[in-house]
C-alpha cells in the first residue's frame, strides 16, 4: 500500500514539474523592471524594481526607490 502511494506521489511530482519550471522561467524574465528619472541637471538616474512595484522618485531629497503595491509611493 505504501508503494502505491509513493509511486503515485512521484508520478504527480513528475507531471507537475514542467509546469513549475515554465512559470519560474517566465517569472525570471520579467521579475524586474528598470526605472529611470531625468534630473533637472539632465542626468538620468536608473534603478531596478520588481515588476509589481511602482518606481518612486523625489529629486528634492535625492530619493529614488521602489514603492509597494498597497501604499504606492509615500
Secondary structure in CASP SS format (residue, H / E / C, confidence):
PFRMAT SS
TARGET T0000
AUTHOR 0000-0000-0000
METHOD secondary structure of the structure
MODEL  1
X C 1.00
X H 1.00
X H 1.00
X H 1.00
X H 1.00
X H 1.00
X H 1.00
X H 1.00
X H 1.00
X H 1.00
X H 1.00
X H 1.00
X H 1.00
X H 1.00
X H 1.00
X H 1.00
X H 1.00
X H 1.00
X H 1.00
X H 1.00
X H 1.00
X H 1.00
X H 1.00
X H 1.00
X H 1.00
X H 1.00
X H 1.00
X H 1.00
X H 1.00
X C 1.00
X C 1.00
X E 1.00
X E 1.00
X E 1.00
X E 1.00
X E 1.00
X E 1.00
X E 1.00
X C 1.00
X C 1.00
X C 1.00
X C 1.00
X C 1.00
X E 1.00
X E 1.00
X E 1.00
X E 1.00
X E 1.00
X E 1.00
X E 1.00
X C 1.00
X C 1.00
X C 1.00
X C 1.00
X E 1.00
X E 1.00
X E 1.00
X E 1.00
X H 1.00
X H 1.00
X H 1.00
X C 1.00
X E 1.00
X E 1.00
X E 1.00
X E 1.00
X C 1.00
X E 1.00
X C 1.00
X C 1.00
X C 1.00
X E 1.00
X C 1.00
X C 1.00
END
